[in-house]
Amino acid sequence: MKKNIYALVLPLVVISGLVFANRDIKDEASKKSTSKPLSAAEGKSALKKWEATPDGIKFKKWEASPEGKKVYAGEAKIRKHISAFTNMEAVVTSLSLPPGSRLGFGVMVRINGDDYILSFGPEKSNEFQQLHSLNVNDKIIIRSHTVSHAPKYSYPIVTGDYVERDSKLIYKRAPRQGGC
């Protein structure tokens, strides 16, 4: 009888030991794969390395070009509105984005005499249904948290977070779920 109990308990102990040992190995691997943020010096070093790559050189040339300077000047003109999330008056100039654009759904707008891409992101179901009712020369009010740029585009890219036409809300970005 004792031999049978030992025969059953011994494999159970061995298997339990293997399971716990394997878990410790996985925990160590996950701790090692978590990288800490770069220090300021490491960040500058990584930026210098990237600037030496062909893509970095191409980007620096674009920044120094008249087109790049125009994009940065356009961003600077609306930076206060972006930072404060205040209203910007805009006129829709085109219902389509520049050819070859991969920004998802968006329109071209003119704010204070400069052209901008007003991007809303990938089109999902009926999220942008009311935005499809926009027409060229419609006057709209925009609020945004973000303005960006890319060498591929000759215009600053404004992310549309809030749009109203004729004092009626036609789009408001839903808050992110599960994030900070």
N, C-alpha and C positions, 0 to 999 in steps of 0.2 A: 504494500500500500504506500509506504514512504517513497519507494522508488518511482511510483507513478506520479506522486505529487511533485517530486523533484524534477521529473521529466517534463511536467507541464509548466512549472514555475521557471525553470532555467531558460527556455526559449523566450518567455515573456520578459525576463530581466534583460536578456541580450537585445531583443528588439527595442525595448524602451531606451536602452543606452544608445543604440544607433540613432533613434529618432531624435533624442536630445542633442547628441553630438552633431547631427546634420543641421539642426536648427541653429546651433551656435555658429556653424560655418556660414550659413546664410545670413545671420545677423552681422557677422564680421564683414562679409562682402557688401552688404547694403550700406554699412557705415563707411566703408572705404569709397564707394561710388558717389556718396554725397559730397559735392565740392563746396567749399566755402567761397563767399564772394571775393573777388579780386581786390587787393589793396589799390590805393591811388597810383602807386608806382608801377604795380603790375598792369593796371589798366592802361596807363600811358605807354608802357612797353608794348603791350599787345596792339594798341592803336598804331604805334610806329611801325610794327611788323606788318600790319594790314595795309598801311599806306604805301609800303614798298612793293606790295603785290600789284599785278596788272589792274585788278579791279579798283584798288585804292588809288593808283595813279590816275586812272580814268575818272574817278570821282573827284579828285582834287582839280583836275583840268576842268571838269564841268563846273565846279564851284567858282573857279576863277573866270569862267567864260561870261559874256554878257547875259546869256540865257540863265545861267545859275544865279548871277547877281540879281536879275529881275525877279526870279522866284523867291530869293531871300528877302528882297525889298517888299514883295507882296505879303510875305509872312509877317514881316515887321509891322506893316500897316494895320493888321488886325490882331496883333499879339495881345493888346490890352483887352479887347473884347473876349478873346479866347480865355485869358487868365481869369477874368471876372465873370465869365459865362453870361455876358450881357447880349442884348439884341443887336443884330447886324441886319441892315436893310440890303436886300439883294434883288436882282432882276435875272430871271431865267433867260439865258442866251441860247442854249441848245439842250435838247432832250436826250442827247447821246453823248457819251464820253469820247475822247480822242481815239482814233483807230488803233487797234492793238492793245487797248487798255484791258487790264485784268483786275480791276478794282470792284467788280460786281455792279450793282445798280447805282447809278448816279446821274447827275445833270451838270451842265456848265452854268455858272452864275457870274454876274458882275457885281462886285462890291466896291463902292467908292472909285469907280473907273478902272479897276483891275479885274481880270478874269481869274476864276478859281474853279477847280473841280470840287463839286459837292458830292461826296461819296457816302453811301449808306451801307455798303458791304454786300456780301453774297445774298442774292434774292431768295427769300424763303416764303413759301406758301403765299398768304395774303398780307404779309407784314407791310408791304409798300403799296397796297391797293390805292390809297388816297393820293399817294405821290404820283401815280400814273395819270392823274387828272390834271397835272401841271401843264401849262402851255408856254410857248416862247413869249417873252415880254411880261409874264406874270410877276408881280411884285410880291416878294415873300420876306418873312422875318426868320432869321436863322440864329440858333444858339449852338455853340460847339465847345467841346473841351479840348479838341485836338486840331492842330494844323501840322502837316508834314510835307515832305518833298521827296522826289526821286528823280534821278537824272533822265529817266525814260520820259518824263512828262515836263512840258514847258510851263506848267502852272502849279501853284501851291495846291495841296490837297486838303480840303476841310472836311472833317468827319461830321456828318449831319446827326446831331443829337436831338434837335427840336426844330420843327418847321411849322410856321403858321402862314395862312393866306387870308386876307380880308378879315383879320382878327379872329380867325377860326383855326384851331389846332388841326393840322393834317398829318403830323407825324411826331412821335416822341419815342426815343429809344428806350426799350425796356431795360431796367437795371440788371446788372450781371447777377447771376445766381451762384451761390456757393463761393464767392470770391471775397477778397478783403474789402 
